[in-house]
Amino acid sequence: MPWPDTKTAALAMLLTAAGAASAAPAPCPGPALPIHALADGVWWISGSAGDSHAINQGRISNLLAVREGRRLWLLGSGPDARFAQALDCQLARHAGRRVSDVIAPWPRPELVLGQGGLPAARRWAHEEVAAAMRERCPQCVERLAQRRDLPAGTPAEPVVLPDQLLRGASGQLGPWRWHRLMRSDSTAVTVWQLPRQRIATAHGLLWSDGAPDLRDARIAVMKTSLQALSALQQQPDGPLQWLPEQGEMLGVEAPDGHLAYLETLERQADRAMEDGTQESDPPPAPEAAAMAAGLRHGLNWQHAWREAEARWFGATAPR
């Protein structure tokens, strides 16, 4: 059999290279996002610590992706459509499929405003979460743009709302077992549990980058929800790991640790009423040193002081 001539061999090499280039997937839009494998078919997309600002661009809430058969579930969608589009593409490299379903756990703009970047996905939320998004998100878009220091005149993205609504206090959806809890009398949150992997989320209830965020919360309501998390953990297939709103994964002690922090904060605020301590005075140090990280503990002290003032003098408690 004769050897191919030089021109024929070169042409074959060019055709092979062209075929390989055409088969290579197009690069995903950036930036590269922090995607961590937690278990087989489960990925954690970690957020930045603290509040939204021009550097982190609102990418602060933890997200979770779960592959189930032909579906890829995304819990949370990030702060805008561009983020969600980048994440969808980058997750496909890990999971082998695009996002088919996206869940809004509670109406935090950094967690839910990205849904518009996933037009082919089913959009799920508890009906109370969806109602709060409908009411609050138009103002949330403006506030988040200010925190991100977007250029003046940047067009606001349309708010895309969930259209697959859940009702009641608990239920099952795909691989998830979900529970509706509360941050305040008017703000619902949903906890999403993966019984097989013994992982659960606690957006709006648990943080590990410092103290919990009590803005728009009521301490008594938060305490009740944390007690519900502890009870959930006592079930035979209860979670061993918690995905918090922000920060690293937490262990089984997290709900009780947050509850102890809130109880101490309440006692300190009541003592401040007795002693005449002012809201503007420095906050007492929390018993758990990790809770002092960042600015939230100082804000929580002011919040707890105002709630104590309402209890003592019969004013309207903050919501």
N, C-alpha and C positions, 0 to 999 in steps of 0.2 A: 504494500500500500504506500503510495508516494506521500512524502511530507508536504503539508500545506506551504505555499509560498509565503514570503514575508508580509506581503500586502494582505493576504487572506487572514493570517494570524493576527495582524494588527486590527483589522476590521472586527474580528471575533472578540478581541479584548475590549474594543470600544463599545460594542453592542452589549457585552456582559456588564460593563461598568454602567452603561446607561440604564440597563434593566434594574441593577441594584439601586441606583439613585432614585429611579421612579418608584421602587417598592419601599424605600425608606419613608417613615412617617414624617409629616411636616413638623417642624419644631413647635412646641407649645408656647403660647404667650407667657411672658414673665410677669413678675419675678418668680424664681424658683421657690416653691412653698414648702414649709417643713412638714413632710408627711412621714409618720412613724407607724410601723406595723405593731399592733398590740396583740393580735392573735390571728389565726388563720382566717383571712377574709375580713379583717377588721383593721381600720387605719385611723389614727388620730392626727388631725391637722392642728398643730399647736399655734396659739396666738401669743401676742406680746403682752408684757405686764403693764399694769397701770391704765391710764385713760388714753383715749384717741388723741393723736396729734399729727403734725405734718410729716413726721418721719415714719411712724407705723401705719399711717393712712387708714386708721380704723380697723386694722387686722388684729384685733385683740381677743376675740372670743374663741374658745376651743370648739372645733368641729369634729364630727365622727362620721366615718364612711363604713358601710357594711355591705358586703357582697352576699346575696342570697339567690342561688340559682342564676337566672338570667337578669336579675335586677341588681342595681347598685343604689343603696339608700344613702342619702347625705343628710345628716342631722345638723341644721344650720346652713347658711349659704354665704356668710360673710357680709361686708359692708356695701358692696356695689356689684353691678353686673360684670364689670371687667374682672374682678376677683373671682367670681363664680365661674366665668368662662375659662380662666386660667386653671382653676382648680379642677374643673371637669376634664380638661385635656390631660393634666398631669396625673389625675387619679386613674385615667384610662391606661396609663403606662404601668400602674401597679395592679389594677383590678381586672384589666382586660376588657372593660366595658365602660360606657358613659353612664352618667347619673340618670337613673330612671325615675327616682322619687326623692323629693326634698321635703324636709320637715322643719317647721318653725316652732321651736320649743317655748319661747315667750317673746313678747314684743320689744326686744332690745335691738336698736337699729343696727349695731355692729354685727349682729347675729343673723338678721333676717332680710336685710335690704338687697341682698344679692340674687334673690329669686328670679329677677328679670333676665339674668344671664343664663338661665336654664329653661328655655322655652319649651323643650320637648319633655320635661319632667313633670310628673304629677306633683301637685303642691298640697301638702297635708298640714293641718294644725287643729288644735282643739278650737271649738267655736268661740270660746271666750278669748283665746289668744288672737284669733282672726278679727274679732270685733274690736279689740284694743288696737291692733295694727291699723285697721280702717280709720279709727278715730285719731290715733297719735302719729302715725308714720309721716304724713305730710309735714308736720312740724319737726319730726325727727330728722328728716332729710336735710332741712336747713341747718339745724343745730350741728349735725355731724359734718356738714360741709365747712362750717365755721371752725370746728375743732381740727379738721384736716387741713385748714388754711388753703382751700382751693381758690384759684384765681377768681377775681370778681367777674361775673358774667358767665361762669361755668353753668351750662344748662342742668337743671335738676333732672335726675332720672325719674321716670314714672314709677310709682309704687305698685308693685305686683303683689297681689294678695293671694293667700291660699284659697283654693276652691274645693278641696276635699276635706270636709269638716268632721271632726270627732266630737262626740257628746258623752256626757256622764263623768264619773269620777275615775274610771279605769277601763282598760280594755286591751285587746291585742291587735297588732297590725304587722303583717309580714313577720319578721324575726323578733319583733319588739313586744314587750309588755309595757304599757304606759300607765301613768298615774297623774291626775290633775291635782296640784297643790296650789298654795297661794303665797304671795309675798306681802300683800296688803289686802284690805277688803275689796279692792277693785282690780288687782293685778294677779292674774293666774299664771302659773308656770307649769310645764309638764316635765316629768321625769321619765326617761326612756331606759328600759332594762333589757339586757341581752342575757336571758337565763342560762343558756348553754355556756357562754363565756364568762358568766358571773361578773359582768361589767354593767354599770349603770351611769347615766348622766345626771347631773344636778345643776343645770343652768339656772341662774338666778337665786340659788340657795347656797352653793359651796364655792369657795375660792381658795387657792393655795399660794397666790402671790401676795398675800397680805390678808387684812380683815375682809369680811364680806361687805358688799356694797349695799348700804341701807337707804340710799336715795330712792324715793318712791315706795319704800317698804314701811311696814309697821312691826315693831319688835315682837309683840305678842303673837302676831300671825306667823312671823318667821319661826318663832320657837315651836309653834304647833307643827309646822311643816318639817322642821328638823327632827322632831320626835317621830313623825311619820317615816322619815328616811331611816331612822334607827330601827323602827319596827319592821320595815321592809327588809332590812339587813338580817333580821333574825329568822327569816323564812329559810327553809332547807336549801333553796337555790338562790338565796339572796346575794347581792353583789359583794365581791371581795375588793373591787376597785371602783373608785368613783372618778368620773371625768368632771372636773369643776368648770365653772364659767371661764376662769383664767388660771394659769399656772400649771404645775406638774400634776400628774395623776395622784390621787389620794387613796389611803387605805381605809380599813373598816372603822378606825377611830374618828374619822372626819366629822360625821354628823354630831356626835357627842362633844367633840372639841369646839365646833361652832356654837352649839347650844350653850356650853359653859361660858364662852366669850360673851354671848348676848346676856346671859343671866348676870354675869359680873358687871357688864356695862349698865344694866338696869339698877343694880344695887349701888353702884358708884354715883349714878345720876340722882337717885333718891337721897343718898348721903349729901350730895351737893346742895339739894334743896334745904336740907336741915342746917347745913353749915353756911348757907348764903353764898356758895361758890357761883361765879358767873359763867355763862355759856362761853364767853371769850377767854376764860382762864385755860391754861394748858391742860390737855386731857390726861387723866391718870394712865399710867402705863398698864397695858393688858398683861394678864398673868402669863399668857403664851407669847413669848417675845416675837415669834414670827408674825403675829397679828399686827405688830407696829410698823411693818414695812409699808412704804408708800404713804399716800395722803389719806387713805380711806378711814383709818382709825380716828384721826382728828375730826373728820366730817361726821363719823358715827357718833362721836362724843357729843357734838352739837345737836345731832338728831335725838339722841337719847335724853339729853338735857331738856329739850323742848317737849318730848313726850312726858318726862317727869313733871315738868311745869304744868302741863295739861292735866295730869292726874291730881296734882296738889291743888290747883286753883280752878279746876273745872273748865278750862278752856278747850277749844276744839283740838284734838290730837292731830299731829301731822299725818298725812296719808302718803 
